[in-house]
Amino acid sequence: MRKFTIFTLVFAFFLLTGTINAQVAVSDVTGITPNYLLQLHHNSASGTVFQMTNTTSGSTNADGLVVNLNAGFNVQFDNLEGGDFAFTGAGSDVAIGVASPTGGYKFDVQGGPSTFAQQIELWTTNPTTGLMLADINDNGGGNGIMQLYTGGTAMIRLLALGNSYFTGGFVGIGITGPGAPLHVLEPTFPQVFVENPGQGDASEQFAILNIRNYTLGIFFDNPTNTDHNFKICNTNTLTGPGYTDANTMFEIHDENASPGIIDFNHQSRARVWLQANFNVMSGMWQPIPFDNTTYDEHNEFGGTTQTFTATEEGYYQVNARTDFYVQELEAIIGGHVSIAIFKNGQMYAQGNKLQGIYGMGELLENNLAPNVSDVEDLVTGDRIEIFVFQTVG
């Protein structure tokens, strides 16, 4: 008996280590003919077909490999901590949702037309207790979308057709440490290139508190196609053209008739003049009561003497000229006429003093037209007046 037992064990070892030239089917029903070297068959639409674990419990949650029919067909690699799962070889590709990778892709995911049909997700642990880190998906409209998350909130979103955004920090182009929401480092080419290949403006818009907009760029005037001026406007689009455009703040003209002209709209510009005769008393300074206005863009002239009142702080160029008419030529001998700029009631700059006689008594009655010109530093509310003076009679 002892010899027979030894023979049986040796024979069993021989059978287990040998090669079986046959096809094997393992099934929970009879009558299954194998078509492969090893065929596993389960007579239900769900349930585990194959399980390999490192425990004796047989639980599907144990470490190892589980193949089941739940929700179609699933292969699970559970808790393979410290292990690797790899497809090696030059032709080793992975396909999900299709029999084989399309176009030779290493990783090909295909699904139906519904949202999430092709979604790929990365989680901190699992969708039940963890937070999503990233996903690649179809947004439901046939447009690819990729999102990166922090704390479960998408901070970076790239959408093939639609709005994309970066809200997690600054964006650097050509630099690894951006110092602004968009930091472009490029020493050779323009850092930002704004182009409109059709008929329209090429512009940039700036907004403050979402209540004030400024736009700068090249203004395109269609259909004349002659105005390609560089402009800055206080609106959300470029407007114009025109020197008196209410929305234009700055404009460099490039029309064929006036290339290079620079115009600062909304500046303090005014021209006034006196039409009626005005009698000037001898020996005292008197303001000129202007009675006509050619233009006054900010309505800064007013009052009985047409005083100019500045609406904002700045440097103002002031020019003035007057023409004295003397009724009696003899009266101009020994006297003179003059003109001056007064600021807030005080003389700021006096013009030339002109006499009506030259040399040994030659009368210069056509010489009595003094001028004054100066640049004044004004603040809001400062007043400018033009005064005249005469001692000829």
C-alpha positions in Angstrom: 0.0 0.0 0.0 2.8 2.4 0.8 4.4 1.8 -2.6 1.0 2.3 -4.4 0.5 5.6 -2.6 3.9 6.9 -3.7 3.2 5.9 -7.2 -0.1 7.7 -7.2 1.5 11.0 -6.0 4.2 10.8 -8.6 1.6 10.2 -11.3 -0.5 13.1 -10.2 2.5 15.4 -10.2 3.3 14.2 -13.7 -0.3 15.0 -14.9 -0.3 18.5 -13.3 3.1 19.6 -14.8 2.5 18.2 -18.2 0.9 19.8 -21.3 -2.7 19.1 -22.1 -3.5 19.3 -25.8 -7.2 20.2 -25.5 -9.7 22.9 -25.1 -11.4 23.3 -21.7 -14.8 24.9 -20.8 -15.8 25.8 -17.2 -19.5 26.5 -16.8 -22.3 26.4 -14.3 -24.4 24.5 -16.9 -23.8 21.4 -18.9 -23.4 21.1 -22.6 -21.0 23.9 -23.2 -18.5 23.1 -26.0 -15.3 25.1 -25.7 -14.0 27.2 -28.6 -10.9 28.3 -26.8 -8.1 26.8 -24.8 -9.9 28.1 -21.7 -13.5 29.2 -21.8 -15.4 30.5 -18.8 -19.2 30.5 -19.0 -21.8 31.9 -16.7 -25.5 31.2 -17.3 -26.6 34.6 -15.9 -26.3 38.3 -17.0 -24.6 39.1 -13.8 -22.3 37.6 -11.3 -18.6 36.8 -11.0 -17.1 34.7 -13.8 -13.5 34.6 -12.6 -11.9 35.8 -9.3 -8.3 35.5 -8.2 -7.5 36.8 -4.7 -4.9 36.6 -2.1 -7.4 35.8 0.7 -9.4 32.8 1.7 -12.7 34.8 2.1 -13.5 34.8 -1.6 -14.9 38.3 -1.3 -15.1 40.4 -4.5 -13.7 43.3 -2.5 -10.5 41.4 -1.7 -7.2 42.1 -3.3 -6.7 40.7 -6.7 -8.4 40.3 -10.1 -12.2 40.0 -10.5 -14.1 39.5 -13.8 -17.8 39.8 -13.6 -20.9 40.4 -15.8 -22.3 43.3 -13.7 -23.5 46.2 -15.9 -22.4 44.3 -19.0 -18.8 43.3 -18.4 -16.4 44.5 -15.9 -12.8 43.8 -15.0 -11.6 45.0 -11.6 -8.2 45.3 -10.2 -8.9 45.8 -6.5 -6.4 47.2 -4.0 -3.3 46.3 -5.9 -1.2 48.5 -3.7 2.4 48.6 -4.7 1.7 46.6 -7.9 1.7 47.6 -11.5 -0.6 46.9 -14.4 1.0 47.3 -17.8 0.5 46.5 -21.5 3.9 46.0 -23.0 5.2 45.6 -26.5 5.3 47.7 -29.6 1.7 46.9 -30.5 0.2 47.0 -27.1 -2.7 49.5 -27.3 -5.8 50.0 -25.0 -9.3 50.4 -26.3 -12.4 51.2 -24.3 -15.8 51.1 -25.9 -14.5 49.7 -29.2 -13.0 46.4 -30.2 -9.6 47.8 -31.1 -7.9 51.2 -31.0 -8.8 53.5 -33.9 -6.0 54.9 -36.0 -3.3 53.2 -34.0 -3.9 55.3 -30.9 -2.3 54.0 -27.7 -5.4 54.8 -25.7 -8.8 55.0 -27.4 -12.0 55.7 -25.6 -15.3 55.7 -27.5 -18.9 55.9 -26.3 -22.4 56.9 -27.2 -23.7 60.4 -28.0 -24.8 61.2 -24.4 -22.8 63.3 -22.0 -20.2 61.5 -20.0 -20.2 58.6 -22.5 -16.5 59.1 -23.1 -15.5 60.6 -19.7 -12.1 59.9 -18.2 -11.8 60.9 -14.5 -9.1 61.2 -11.9 -10.1 61.1 -8.2 -8.2 61.5 -5.0 -9.7 58.2 -3.7 -13.1 57.2 -5.2 -16.2 59.0 -6.4 -18.1 58.2 -3.2 -15.6 59.6 -0.6 -13.0 61.4 -2.6 -12.7 64.6 -4.7 -12.3 64.8 -8.5 -8.9 66.0 -9.7 -9.5 66.1 -13.5 -11.8 64.9 -16.2 -11.9 64.7 -20.0 -15.3 64.5 -21.5 -17.8 65.4 -24.2 -19.9 68.4 -23.1 -23.0 66.8 -24.7 -22.8 68.9 -27.9 -20.0 67.0 -29.5 -17.3 69.3 -28.1 -14.3 68.0 -26.1 -13.8 69.5 -22.7 -11.0 69.1 -20.1 -11.3 70.3 -16.5 -8.9 70.5 -13.6 -10.3 70.7 -10.1 -9.3 71.9 -6.6 -11.5 70.9 -3.7 -14.0 69.5 -6.1 -14.4 72.8 -8.0 -13.3 73.2 -11.6 -10.5 75.9 -11.7 -9.3 75.3 -15.2 -11.6 74.6 -18.1 -10.7 74.0 -21.7 -13.7 73.7 -24.1 -13.2 73.0 -27.8 -16.1 75.2 -28.8 -17.3 77.6 -26.1 -15.9 79.5 -23.1 -12.7 78.4 -21.4 -11.3 79.8 -18.3 -8.3 79.8 -15.9 -9.3 80.8 -12.3 -6.7 79.0 -10.2 -3.9 81.5 -10.6 -1.8 83.5 -13.1 -1.0 82.3 -16.6 2.5 82.6 -18.0 3.4 82.4 -21.6 7.2 82.1 -22.1 7.7 82.4 -18.3 7.3 80.0 -15.4 6.7 82.6 -12.7 4.0 84.9 -14.1 3.5 88.2 -12.1 0.0 89.1 -13.5 -3.2 87.3 -14.5 -1.6 87.1 -18.0 2.2 87.5 -18.2 3.8 87.2 -21.7 7.6 87.1 -22.0 8.7 87.3 -25.6 11.8 89.3 -26.6 11.5 89.2 -30.4 7.9 89.3 -31.5 5.0 91.5 -30.3 3.8 90.1 -27.0 0.1 90.5 -28.0 -1.1 90.5 -31.6 -4.7 91.7 -32.3 -5.8 91.1 -35.9 -9.1 91.5 -37.8 -8.7 90.0 -41.3 -12.1 91.4 -42.4 -13.9 94.7 -42.3 -13.9 95.8 -38.7 -11.9 97.2 -35.9 -8.8 95.6 -34.3 -9.2 96.7 -30.7 -8.8 95.9 -27.0 -11.3 96.8 -24.2 -10.6 97.8 -20.6 -13.3 98.0 -17.9 -13.3 99.4 -14.4 -15.9 98.1 -11.8 -17.9 97.0 -14.8 -19.3 100.5 -15.1 -16.7 102.3 -17.2 -15.3 101.0 -20.4 -12.3 102.2 -22.5 -11.3 100.8 -25.9 -8.2 101.3 -27.9 -7.2 100.0 -31.3 -7.4 100.7 -35.0 -10.7 102.1 -36.2 -11.9 100.8 -39.6 -14.2 103.2 -41.6 -16.3 101.2 -44.0 -17.3 101.7 -46.8 -14.9 104.6 -47.5 -12.0 102.4 -46.5 -9.7 105.4 -46.0 -9.9 105.8 -42.2 -7.6 103.4 -40.3 -6.9 105.7 -37.4 -5.5 104.6 -34.0 -8.0 105.7 -31.4 -8.9 105.6 -27.7 -12.5 105.8 -26.8 -14.4 106.0 -23.5 -16.9 103.3 -24.7 -16.9 99.6 -25.1 -16.3 99.9 -28.8 -14.4 102.3 -31.1 -16.5 105.1 -32.4 -16.1 107.9 -34.9 -14.7 109.1 -37.1 -14.4 112.9 -36.5 -12.5 115.5 -34.6 -15.5 116.3 -32.4 -16.7 112.8 -31.8 -18.1 112.8 -28.2 -16.6 109.4 -27.4 -13.1 109.8 -28.8 -10.4 110.7 -26.3 -7.3 110.4 -28.5 -6.8 109.8 -32.2 -3.9 109.5 -34.6 -5.2 110.1 -38.1 -4.0 108.0 -41.0 -6.4 109.2 -43.8 -4.9 109.7 -47.2 -5.4 113.5 -46.9 -4.0 113.9 -43.4 -1.6 111.2 -42.4 -0.1 111.5 -38.9 -2.4 114.2 -37.5 -2.8 113.8 -33.7 -6.0 114.9 -32.1 -6.9 115.0 -28.4 -10.6 115.1 -28.2 -12.4 116.3 -25.0 -9.7 118.8 -24.3 -10.5 122.3 -23.0 -10.8 124.2 -26.2 -12.6 127.5 -26.7 -12.5 130.6 -28.9 -14.4 133.8 -28.1 -14.4 137.2 -29.6 -15.8 140.7 -29.2 -18.0 142.1 -32.0 -19.4 145.3 -30.5 -17.2 148.3 -29.9 -15.9 148.6 -26.3 -14.7 151.9 -24.8 -11.6 151.4 -22.7 -11.1 154.0 -19.9 -7.7 155.6 -19.8 -5.2 154.5 -17.1 -7.1 151.4 -15.8 -7.2 147.8 -16.6 -10.6 146.6 -17.8 -11.9 143.1 -18.7 -13.0 142.5 -22.3 -16.7 141.6 -22.4 -16.7 139.0 -25.1 -20.0 138.6 -26.9 -19.5 135.8 -29.4 -18.3 132.2 -29.2 -16.8 130.3 -32.1 -16.5 127.0 -30.0 -16.5 126.1 -26.4 -16.3 122.3 -26.0 -16.8 122.2 -22.2 -18.9 125.4 -21.8 -16.2 127.0 -19.7 -16.9 130.6 -20.8 -19.7 132.5 -19.0 -20.7 135.5 -16.9 -21.1 139.1 -17.8 -17.4 139.4 -18.8 -17.3 135.9 -20.4 -14.9 134.6 -17.8 -13.2 131.3 -18.5 -13.5 128.8 -15.6 -11.4 125.6 -15.7 -13.4 122.3 -15.3 -10.3 120.3 -14.4 -6.7 120.6 -13.4 -4.1 121.0 -16.1 -1.8 123.3 -18.1 -3.7 125.7 -20.3 -2.4 127.6 -23.3 -4.0 131.0 -23.5 -3.6 133.4 -26.5 -5.3 136.8 -26.9 -5.1 139.8 -29.2 -7.0 143.1 -29.3 -7.0 146.0 -31.8 -7.3 149.5 -30.4 -9.0 152.2 -32.6 -8.1 155.8 -31.6 -10.6 158.4 -32.8 -8.1 161.3 -32.5 -4.6 160.6 -33.8 -3.2 163.4 -31.7 -4.2 161.6 -28.6 -1.8 158.8 -29.1 1.3 160.9 -28.6 3.0 159.9 -25.3 0.6 157.1 -24.5 0.6 153.3 -25.0 -1.8 150.3 -25.1 -1.4 146.8 -23.6 -3.1 143.5 -23.0 -2.8 141.0 -20.1 -4.0 137.6 -18.8 -5.7 137.7 -15.4 -5.9 134.7 -13.2 -8.5 134.7 -10.4 -8.6 138.6 -10.5 -4.8 139.1 -10.5 -2.5 139.8 -13.4 -0.7 136.6 -14.5 1.0 137.6 -17.7 1.2 141.0 -19.6 1.6 141.2 -23.3 3.5 143.8 -25.3 3.1 147.6 -24.7 2.6 149.5 -27.9 3.0 153.2 -28.6 1.4 155.1 -31.4 4.4 157.4 -32.2 7.8 156.6 -33.5 11.0 158.7 -33.6 10.4 162.4 -34.1 6.6 162.2 -34.2 5.8 159.6 -36.9 2.3 158.4 -36.1 1.7 154.6 -36.0 -2.0 154.3 -35.7 -2.0 150.8 -37.2 0.4 149.5 -34.6 -2.0 149.4 -31.7 -2.8 145.7 -31.7 -1.1 144.1 -28.7 -0.8 140.3 -28.1 -0.3 138.1 -25.1 0.4 134.3 -24.9 1.3 132.1 -21.9 0.8 128.7 -20.4 -1.1 128.6 -17.1 -1.3 125.9 -14.4 -5.0 125.8 -13.5 -7.0 123.7 -11.0 -10.7 123.1 -11.2 -12.5 126.4 -10.6 -9.7 128.8 -11.5 -10.8 131.8 -13.6 -9.1 133.4 -16.6 -10.0 136.8 -18.0 -8.4 139.0 -20.7 -7.8 142.6 -19.6 -6.8 145.7 -21.7 -5.1 149.0 -20.8 -4.6 152.3 -22.6 -3.1 155.8 -21.8 -3.5 157.4 -25.2 -6.5 159.4 -24.5 
